[in-house]
Amino acid sequence: MNMKKGLLSGFLALAVTSSLFISTNVSANNSTEAPAPFSYSLVTRGYDWGPAVYKVILHTGVDIQADTLTNDTFKVLAERSYPMVNMQTKQKYTGADSASRTIDRVYLSDEKGNASEQPSGQYITLEMKVHPDSVSASPFTFDLSTFTNKYVDLQYTLVQQKSLQDTQGNTVDNLTTRPDTPHTMIEQGVDKFDTTGKFNYKDAKYGQIHLTYASYMPANDKKKPLIIWLHGAGEGGTDPRIALLGNKVTSLAGASIQKYFGEAAVLVPQTPTFWMNDGTGQYTKTGKSMYTSALTALIKQYVKDHAAAIDTDRIYIGGCSNGGFMTLNMLLANPDYFAAAYPSAEAYTDSWLTKQDINKLKDTPIWFTAAGADKTVDTSKASTATYKRLIAAGAKNVHYSYFDKVLDMSGLYKKGNGDSAAYEYNGHWSWIPVLNNNISKDYNGKPVKIKGKAVSLMEWMANQKN
């Protein structure tokens, strides 16, 4: 469930081991030494398909004239290396790929990459093209030995191809990067979160369980709702940045979603394996998870630790695939605790739910999301069947957005090869419109309404209260 994402899966910042290398570009009129300070930053952010490096910010150390910059002043080369395993022989080896990155724009900027209108400056930003199929832009790889996303060892090379001029009229052509050029990593959106969360729990049956988590807390004194996101199988591990960027979960702390909640806290727990682990290292066949008690304890401890900040009547839980399964699992384990749930591509097989389970769930506001093109989860045996049973049991506030395919809704990405139709994502990735808040219609194709007004999923959720 949410397992085979490939290199662009739940896809999600740059490894600390990243480095740049290249020989110096020397001209007859300049020293081989780059001006001081001379450094750069690689900038990653989460996209619908996962993380991508989309900017390089070069600190030149000299005042460059803006009108001497062109899109072909530099060339950018990316190399990625990562652990691989032969699934037949189990032999491990190092995989690698490399590519020249396509530069879209080059401009003077501030140190954060924001474009400057000044005629000169010391920071040059190179914006690069990204696309769902652009493997070379991703800082992730999908590790087949663990079925999780991992950071790659990323090496970038910036090669100066054309001379620039400084404000004194001097030629500047020594801005090619070297292995020892200082650099930093910027993960946009992640910087809002505390990614150091650790929680230890002693389970009576499974022993010591260690969970990690990321969290976001708005800086105000008001009581806030809490939005919980449970990741898919591909984002398991011990690095919460993977869970944040693998599925653009950073959007939950973004203005376009936060506005509906009047600012909300966000909690993103991470399991070291996968939520559907029944305790044997295998996928559950009954709906039981070894992490139910530990996750419940983590959430309740987080709420207790932030008692002055969190509105306990407005705690919302959701997630994708494995995380969608765990969403239903948590609703069953904690009746009346959550104000609403928003599972997508959820992998809770409906036959595991008893009539008593359905009666437990029917009074909780739930908004399911899934796609017919899903080849990882049989939606007819999961969300579709469960939704129909809930409605038949008299559920009054349960909704289900179901669509044929998962298509790009931004208008930016096309099928390509002459086909201008919207790019089609893996049919399992029905969480993409959820995290973009592009969900508004119920199973019958009609808009979901509150007091006669059509609402989006996030607007609906913000209105739910225990």
C-alpha positions in Angstrom: 0.0 0.0 0.0 1.7 3.1 -1.2 4.8 1.0 -1.7 6.0 1.1 -5.2 6.6 4.8 -5.7 9.8 4.4 -7.5 12.3 7.3 -7.6 9.5 9.8 -7.5 7.3 8.3 -4.8 6.1 9.7 -1.7 9.1 11.4 -2.9 10.7 14.0 -0.5 15.4 17.4 0.9 18.9 17.0 0.3 21.3 14.6 2.0 23.8 16.1 4.3 26.4 14.1 2.4 25.7 16.2 -0.7 28.7 17.8 -2.3 29.7 19.7 -5.5 32.7 19.0 -7.7 34.3 20.4 -10.8 37.6 21.8 -11.9 38.1 25.6 -11.9 37.2 27.6 -15.0 40.3 29.9 -15.4 40.7 32.9 -17.7 44.0 34.6 -18.6 42.8 37.8 -16.8 41.5 36.3 -13.5 42.8 34.3 -10.6 41.9 30.7 -10.2 40.6 31.5 -6.8 36.9 32.3 -6.5 36.0 35.6 -4.8 35.3 35.4 -1.1 32.7 34.7 0.2 31.8 32.2 -2.6 29.1 29.6 -1.8 25.8 28.3 -2.9 22.5 26.7 -1.7 20.5 24.0 -3.3 16.7 24.5 -2.8 14.2 21.7 -2.6 10.5 21.8 -2.1 7.6 19.3 -2.2 5.6 18.8 -5.3 2.6 16.6 -6.0 4.8 13.7 -7.0 7.4 14.3 -4.3 10.5 16.6 -3.6 12.6 18.2 -6.3 15.6 20.5 -6.3 14.4 23.5 -8.3 16.8 26.3 -7.4 20.5 26.9 -7.0 21.4 30.2 -5.2 25.0 31.2 -5.9 26.7 33.7 -3.5 29.3 35.2 -5.8 31.1 37.5 -3.3 31.1 40.3 -5.8 28.5 42.8 -7.1 27.4 41.3 -10.5 25.7 43.5 -13.1 22.2 42.1 -13.7 22.2 43.0 -17.4 25.2 40.7 -18.0 23.2 37.6 -16.8 21.6 35.2 -19.4 20.0 31.8 -19.1 23.0 30.2 -20.6 25.6 31.9 -18.4 25.8 28.6 -16.4 25.3 24.9 -16.9 24.0 22.7 -14.1 24.9 19.1 -13.8 23.4 16.7 -11.3 24.7 13.3 -10.2 22.9 11.0 -7.8 24.2 7.8 -6.2 22.2 5.5 -3.9 22.3 1.9 -2.4 20.7 -0.7 -4.6 20.0 -4.4 -4.1 19.6 -7.2 -6.7 16.2 -8.7 -5.6 17.2 -12.2 -7.0 20.7 -12.5 -5.5 20.2 -10.0 -2.6 23.6 -8.6 -3.6 24.0 -4.9 -2.7 25.6 -2.4 -5.0 25.7 1.4 -5.7 23.4 2.7 -8.3 24.0 6.1 -10.0 22.5 8.4 -12.6 23.4 11.8 -13.9 21.9 14.5 -16.1 22.2 18.1 -17.2 19.4 20.2 -15.5 17.4 22.5 -17.8 17.6 26.1 -16.6 14.4 28.1 -16.9 15.4 31.4 -15.4 18.6 33.2 -14.1 18.3 36.4 -12.1 19.8 38.4 -9.2 18.2 37.6 -5.9 18.5 37.9 -2.1 20.1 35.1 -0.1 16.8 33.2 0.0 16.3 33.2 -3.8 13.7 35.9 -4.0 14.2 37.9 -7.3 15.8 41.3 -6.9 15.0 44.4 -9.1 18.3 46.0 -8.2 20.8 46.6 -11.1 23.5 44.6 -9.3 23.9 42.1 -6.5 26.0 39.3 -5.1 23.4 36.5 -5.3 22.5 34.7 -8.5 19.5 32.3 -8.6 19.2 29.6 -11.2 15.7 28.2 -11.5 15.5 24.7 -13.1 12.8 22.9 -14.8 11.0 20.1 -12.8 8.5 17.5 -14.0 6.9 14.4 -12.5 9.2 12.3 -14.7 12.4 14.2 -13.9 14.2 11.7 -11.8 17.4 13.7 -11.9 15.7 16.5 -9.9 14.7 14.3 -7.0 16.8 14.0 -3.8 15.1 10.7 -3.1 15.4 7.1 -4.3 13.1 4.2 -3.5 15.0 1.6 -1.6 13.8 -1.9 -2.7 15.4 -3.6 0.3 13.2 -1.6 2.7 10.4 -0.4 0.4 10.9 3.1 1.7 12.2 6.4 0.3 15.8 7.4 1.2 18.0 10.4 0.4 20.5 10.0 -2.3 24.1 11.1 -2.3 23.6 14.2 -4.4 26.4 16.0 -6.3 25.8 19.1 -8.3 28.2 21.0 -10.6 27.7 24.6 -11.6 29.8 25.5 -14.7 30.2 29.1 -15.7 30.1 29.2 -19.5 29.9 33.0 -20.2 31.7 35.9 -18.6 29.9 38.3 -16.3 30.8 41.8 -15.2 30.9 43.4 -11.8 30.0 47.0 -11.0 33.5 48.1 -11.7 33.4 46.8 -15.2 35.8 43.9 -14.4 35.3 40.5 -16.0 34.1 37.8 -13.7 34.5 34.2 -15.0 35.7 32.2 -12.0 32.3 31.2 -10.6 32.5 27.5 -11.4 32.0 25.4 -8.3 34.6 23.1 -6.8 34.5 20.2 -4.3 35.4 22.5 -1.4 32.9 25.3 -2.3 30.9 25.9 0.9 27.2 25.1 0.5 23.9 24.8 2.4 20.7 22.8 1.9 17.3 24.5 2.0 14.1 22.5 2.3 11.3 24.9 1.7 8.2 24.2 3.9 10.1 21.8 6.1 11.6 24.8 7.9 8.2 25.5 9.5 8.3 22.1 11.3 10.2 20.7 14.2 11.5 17.5 12.8 13.3 16.3 16.0 10.3 14.6 17.7 10.9 11.2 19.3 8.5 9.1 21.3 9.3 5.9 23.1 6.5 3.5 24.2 6.6 0.1 25.9 3.9 -2.1 24.5 2.7 -5.0 26.6 2.8 -7.3 23.6 5.4 -5.8 21.2 7.9 -4.4 23.6 9.7 -1.1 23.1 8.4 0.9 20.1 10.2 4.1 19.0 8.3 6.6 16.8 9.6 9.8 15.3 7.5 12.8 14.3 7.4 16.3 12.8 5.2 19.0 14.2 4.1 22.5 13.4 2.8 25.0 16.0 1.6 28.4 14.9 3.0 31.3 17.0 -0.2 32.6 18.7 -1.9 32.3 22.0 -5.2 31.0 20.7 -6.5 27.4 21.2 -5.9 25.7 17.8 -7.2 22.7 16.1 -4.8 19.9 15.5 -4.4 18.2 12.0 -2.7 14.8 12.1 -1.3 13.2 8.9 -0.3 9.5 8.8 2.1 8.7 5.9 2.1 5.8 3.5 4.4 2.8 3.5 7.0 4.5 1.4 7.6 7.2 4.0 8.4 4.9 7.0 11.7 5.2 8.7 13.3 7.5 11.3 13.6 10.8 9.3 10.4 12.8 9.5 11.5 15.0 6.6 10.7 12.0 4.4 7.1 11.9 5.7 6.8 15.7 5.1 8.2 15.8 1.6 7.2 12.4 0.3 3.6 13.6 -0.2 3.8 17.4 0.0 2.5 17.3 3.6 4.1 20.6 4.1 1.0 22.1 2.4 -0.9 21.4 5.7 1.1 24.3 7.3 0.7 26.5 4.2 -1.6 29.5 4.0 -4.0 28.0 1.5 -5.1 25.3 4.0 -4.4 27.1 7.3 -6.8 29.9 6.4 -9.8 27.6 6.9 -8.7 26.7 10.4 -7.7 30.2 11.6 -4.3 28.6 12.1 -3.9 24.9 13.1 -1.2 22.8 14.6 0.0 19.9 12.5 1.4 16.6 13.8 3.1 14.1 11.4 4.0 10.8 13.2 6.4 8.4 11.5 6.6 4.6 12.0 10.0 2.9 11.6 8.4 0.2 9.4 4.8 0.6 8.2 1.5 1.2 9.9 0.0 -2.1 8.6 2.7 -4.2 10.4 0.9 -6.8 12.5 3.9 -7.4 14.6 5.5 -10.1 12.5 6.9 -7.7 9.9 4.1 -8.7 7.5 1.0 -6.9 6.3 -2.0 -7.4 8.6 -4.7 -9.7 7.4 -7.1 -8.8 10.2 -6.9 -5.0 10.5 -4.7 -5.2 13.6 -1.5 -3.0 13.8 1.4 -3.3 16.3 1.5 0.5 16.4 -2.1 1.3 17.5 -1.3 1.7 21.2 2.0 3.5 20.6 0.5 6.0 18.1 -2.5 6.6 20.4 -0.1 7.4 23.3 2.1 9.7 21.1 -0.9 11.7 20.0 -2.4 12.0 23.5 1.0 12.9 25.0 1.5 15.6 22.3 -1.9 17.0 23.1 -1.2 17.0 26.8 2.2 18.7 26.3 0.5 21.4 24.4 -2.7 21.6 26.4 -2.7 25.4 26.4 -2.5 25.5 22.7 -4.7 22.7 21.3 -8.5 22.6 21.1 -9.3 19.0 22.1 -12.7 19.3 20.4 -11.0 19.9 17.0 -8.5 17.1 16.5 -8.5 15.8 12.9 -6.8 12.6 11.6 -6.1 11.4 8.1 -3.5 9.9 5.8 -2.8 8.0 2.7 -2.7 4.3 1.8 -1.1 2.7 4.9 -1.9 5.9 6.7 -5.5 5.7 5.5 -5.7 2.3 7.0 -4.2 3.5 10.2 -6.8 6.4 10.2 -9.7 3.9 10.4 -7.7 1.8 12.9 -7.3 4.9 15.2 -11.0 5.8 14.9 -11.9 2.3 16.0 -9.4 2.3 18.9 -10.4 5.8 20.1 -14.1 6.3 19.7 -15.2 10.0 20.0 -11.7 11.3 20.3 -11.3 12.7 16.8 -13.6 15.4 15.4 -13.2 14.2 11.8 -11.1 12.0 9.5 -9.9 12.3 6.0 -8.4 9.0 4.7 -7.3 8.7 1.1 -6.5 5.6 -0.9 -7.1 3.8 2.4 -6.1 0.2 2.6 -8.4 -1.1 5.3 -10.1 -4.1 3.8 -13.8 -3.7 4.4 -14.3 -7.4 5.3 -12.2 -6.8 8.5 -14.9 -4.4 9.7 -17.6 -6.0 11.8 -21.1 -4.6 12.1 -20.1 -3.3 15.5 -17.1 -1.5 13.9 -19.4 0.2 11.4 -21.7 1.4 14.2 -18.6 2.8 15.9 -17.6 4.7 12.8 -20.9 5.9 11.4 -21.2 8.9 13.8 -17.7 10.2 13.1 -17.5 12.8 10.2 -15.3 11.1 7.6 -14.4 12.2 4.1 -12.9 9.3 2.0 -11.0 9.9 -1.3 -10.0 7.3 -3.9 -9.5 6.7 -7.6 -10.8 3.9 -9.8 -7.3 3.7 -11.5 -5.8 2.6 -8.2 -3.8 -0.6 -8.8 -2.3 -0.9 -5.3 -5.6 -0.9 -3.3 -8.7 -2.5 -4.6 -11.0 0.3 -3.7 -14.1 -1.8 -4.3 -13.1 -3.9 -1.3 -11.9 -1.0 0.8 -13.2 2.6 0.8 -16.1 2.0 -1.6 -17.5 -0.9 0.3 -17.0 0.7 3.7 -18.6 4.0 2.6 -21.7 2.2 1.3 -22.0 0.2 4.6 -21.7 3.4 6.6 -24.4 5.2 4.6 -26.7 2.1 4.9 -26.0 2.2 8.7 -27.4 5.8 8.8 -24.2 7.9 8.7 -25.2 11.5 8.3 -21.8 13.2 7.8 -19.7 10.7 5.8 -18.6 11.7 2.3 -16.6 10.0 -0.5 -14.9 11.7 -3.4 -14.2 9.1 -6.1 -12.8 9.8 -9.5 -11.5 7.7 -12.4 -7.9 9.0 -12.6 -5.5 11.2 -10.7 -4.7 14.0 -13.1 -2.6 17.1 -12.7 -4.9 20.0 -11.8 -2.3 22.8 -11.8 -2.2 23.0 -15.6 1.6 22.9 -15.5 2.3 19.3 -16.4 1.2 17.5 -19.6 1.4 14.0 -20.9 4.1 15.1 -23.3 5.2 13.7 -26.7 2.8 16.1 -28.4 -0.1 15.2 -26.1 -1.3 18.4 -24.3 -3.7 16.4 -22.0 -3.1 16.8 -18.3 -0.4 14.6 -16.8 -1.8 11.4 -15.3 -0.3 10.3 -12.0 -0.3 6.8 -10.5 -3.9 6.0 -9.8 -3.0 5.2 -6.2 -2.0 8.8 -5.5 -5.5 10.1 -4.7 -4.0 12.1 -1.8 -2.7 14.6 -4.4 -6.0 16.5 -4.6 -6.5 16.2 -0.9 -3.2 18.0 0.0 -4.1 20.6 -2.7 -7.6 20.9 -1.3 -9.0 20.2 -4.7 -11.7 18.0 -3.3 -15.3 19.2 -3.1 -17.7 16.6 -4.6 -19.4 13.7 -2.9 -19.8 10.1 -4.3 -23.0 11.2 -6.2 -21.0 13.9 -8.0 -22.8 16.7 -6.1 -20.9 19.3 -4.0 -20.7 18.7 -0.3 -22.5 21.6 1.5 -22.6 23.2 4.9 -25.6 25.3 5.6 -26.3 25.4 1.9 -22.8 26.5 0.9 -20.6 24.2 -1.2 -17.3 23.6 0.6 -13.9 22.0 0.0 -12.7 19.1 2.0 -10.5 21.3 4.3 -13.3 23.8 4.8 -15.7 21.0 5.7 -13.1 19.6 8.1 -12.5 22.9 9.8 -16.2 23.1 10.6 -16.3 19.7 12.4 -16.2 19.7 16.2 -16.8 17.2 19.0 
